[in-house]
Amino acid sequence: MLATRTTADELVGYVQATVSGDEGEIAWVLGTSWQGRGCAREAAVGLVAWLDAHGVRRIVAHVHPEHTASAAVAAAAGLTETAHLDDGEGLWVRQNAEQARP
């Protein structure tokens, strides 16, 4: 998914999801001149909603512990920080309770 934010439809960044079964791993990248404007948050929230609508039950993201802006994006998208570190990055998870298996 490409994120555009201007009337000229300039590319400002992108979000992506890698889906395997009922789990999706998401990531976002935003051009530095567009940071701090809510673009990453809007795109990540939209991606999580799209994944929900398509039956993805568990969504994860990896966020560097010192990257507070990405942590805010993950939280806005409904993910919760865990205590687990994977290659120096914190694991953020969102489990859809309504679709969870019994």
C-alpha positions in Angstrom: 0.0 0.0 0.0 1.4 3.4 -1.0 0.6 6.4 1.2 -0.1 9.6 -0.5 -0.9 12.8 1.3 -0.9 15.8 -1.0 -3.2 17.1 -3.7 -0.4 16.3 -6.2 -0.5 12.6 -5.1 3.1 12.6 -4.0 4.5 9.4 -2.6 5.2 10.0 1.1 5.8 6.4 2.2 4.3 3.0 2.3 2.9 0.3 4.6 3.2 -3.4 4.0 2.0 -6.7 5.4 3.4 -10.2 5.1 0.6 -12.6 5.8 1.1 -16.3 6.6 -2.1 -18.2 7.5 -4.0 -16.0 10.0 -1.0 -13.9 11.1 0.3 -10.7 9.5 3.5 -8.8 10.2 3.2 -5.2 9.3 5.8 -2.4 8.7 5.8 1.2 7.6 8.3 3.5 6.0 7.8 7.3 5.7 9.9 10.0 4.0 11.6 12.2 6.6 10.0 15.4 5.3 6.6 13.8 6.0 7.2 12.6 9.5 5.2 14.0 12.3 2.1 14.7 10.2 0.1 11.5 11.0 0.7 9.8 7.7 2.2 6.7 9.1 -0.5 6.4 11.8 -3.3 6.8 9.3 -1.8 4.2 6.9 -1.0 1.7 9.6 -4.5 2.0 11.1 -6.0 1.5 7.7 -3.8 -1.5 7.0 -4.8 -3.2 10.3 -8.5 -2.5 9.5 -8.0 -4.1 6.1 -6.3 -7.1 7.6 -9.1 -7.5 10.1 -11.6 -7.4 7.3 -9.7 -10.3 5.6 -9.6 -12.6 8.6 -6.1 -12.0 9.9 -6.3 -12.8 13.6 -2.9 -11.8 14.9 -0.9 -8.8 13.8 2.7 -8.2 14.8 5.3 -5.4 14.3 8.9 -5.0 15.3 9.8 -1.6 16.7 13.2 -0.4 17.9 13.0 0.4 21.6 14.3 4.0 21.1 12.0 4.8 18.2 9.2 6.5 20.0 7.4 7.7 16.8 7.1 4.1 15.5 5.9 3.0 19.0 3.2 5.6 18.8 2.2 4.4 15.3 2.0 0.8 16.6 -0.1 1.8 19.6 -2.5 3.8 17.4 -2.9 0.8 15.2 -4.0 -1.2 18.2 -0.9 -3.2 18.9 0.5 -3.7 22.4 4.2 -3.8 23.3 5.4 -7.1 24.7 8.5 -7.8 26.8 9.9 -9.9 23.9 12.9 -8.6 22.0 13.8 -10.0 18.5 17.1 -8.9 17.1 17.1 -5.8 19.3 13.6 -4.7 18.3 10.5 -4.9 20.5 7.6 -7.1 19.5 4.3 -5.4 19.3 1.2 -7.7 19.0 -2.5 -7.3 18.4 -4.7 -10.4 18.8 -8.2 -10.1 17.4 -10.3 -11.7 20.2 -13.4 -11.9 18.1 -11.8 -14.1 15.5 -9.5 -16.0 17.8 -9.7 -19.8 17.7 -11.5 -21.5 20.6 
